[in-house]
Amino acid sequence: MYGPNGFLRSYRGSISRNRANIEITSTYNTASFSIAVNMINQGTAPYKVYILNAYTKKTVAYELKPKENLTRSWPLAASFGWYDFVVEVNSDSSFQQRLAGHVETGKDSMSDPAIGTSVAE
C-alpha cells in the first residue's frame, strides 16, 4: 500500500496452518521525533521476530511469547524523520511486513537520505 511522501506498507505471508500470526502497527511521536512499532503475537507458539532498520542497516531480534505485546521505539533525527523497517519471523519464511515513510511535523524537512537505495526483499 502506497501513500504520499514515501508512505509504504507491504505485507507478505501465507494462509498455511503454520503461518506466523503477528499483528504489527506503528505510531509516530512528533514531540520526540520517533516511531514506535508495536507487535502482538496472536498465535499459540512463540516467535523470534527480526526487525531490519534500512537506514542503520542493523537488525534487532525479539522473542515474542504467545499473546505477548511488545513495543519498540526508534529515534528518527539522524534520518530526518524517514524510516524503513522490514519485519520477518524465523518460523515462517513467507512472512514479511515492511513499514516505510516519513514523520510529518509541519516543519521544513529534508529529502529522503536513502533515496535511490533499496532493501532486499
N, C-alpha and C positions, 0 to 999 in steps of 0.2 A: 504494500500500500504506500503510495507516494503522496506527499503534500508539499506545501510551499516551503521555501528556504531549507531545502535538504531533508525535510522530514521523510523518514523511511521506516516502515515496519515490514519485515518479511518473516514468513512462517513456513517451516518445512517439517514434515513428520509423517507418521504412518497411522493407519487405523488398525494395525495388528493388535493382538491381545497383549503383547509385551511392550507396547509403546510407553514412552515417558508421559506422565500426566502432571505437568507443571504449569501453573498459571504465572505469567510474568507481566508486570506492569511497571510503569515508570512515572515519577513525579519530579517536577522542577522546583528548585528553591532559588528564586531570583535574588533574595537577600544575601544568601551565601554563595551565589553563582555556582550551583552544583546540581547534580541529578542523582536521584535515588532509584535504584532498581529493586523491586520487591518480587520475591519468588515464593510461591506456595506449592509444596509437594502435595498434590491432591490424590496421589496414588497410595498403594499399600506397601510399597517397597522403598527402601532408602535409595537416593540418587546422589551421585557425585556430579556436581554441576560446575562447568568451566565457563568463565566469562573472559573473553579476549577484548581488551581495550585497544582498538585500532590506532589510537593516537600515541599511546605509550608503548605499544607492542608487547604489553605484559598481560599474562593470563593469571587469574586467581581461581582457586578451586574451593568449593564448599561442599560439605556433606549435608544433605537435606533428609531428615528422617520423615517418615510418613506423617502427613498433616502439619509438618513444621512450616513456619513462616519466617523468612529471612529478608532483611532489607540491608542493602549495601549502598553507600553514597560515594560519589567521586566529585572532587572539585574540578571546575572547568576553566579556570582563569588561564592556564597555560595554553589551552586550545581556543581561547577567545569565545568560549561558550559552545563550541562544537563538540559533539560526542558521536561515537560509533562503537557499539558493543555487539559481539557475537556470542550467543549463549548456546552451549552444547551440553550433552549428558553422556556419561560414559556407557550407560547400559542400552542406549538407543542411538545407533549411528545415523538414523534417519531424522532425528530431532535437531532442529536448529532454529533459533529466533534471532533476528537482528533488529537492533534499535539504533537509529541514527537521526541526527538533526542538529538543531541549534536552539539554545535557550534565549528567548527574546526578553529583553529587559526594558525596551523602549528607548535605550540609549544607542548611540552610534556603535557599530561593531565592525569586526574585521571579516574579510573573506575567509572561507574555509581553508586552513593551512594545509590540509591534506588533499585539496582538490587535484584531481588527476591521478591519485593513487587508488589502489583497490585493496580490498580484503579478500583473501582466498575463501571461496565458498565451496 
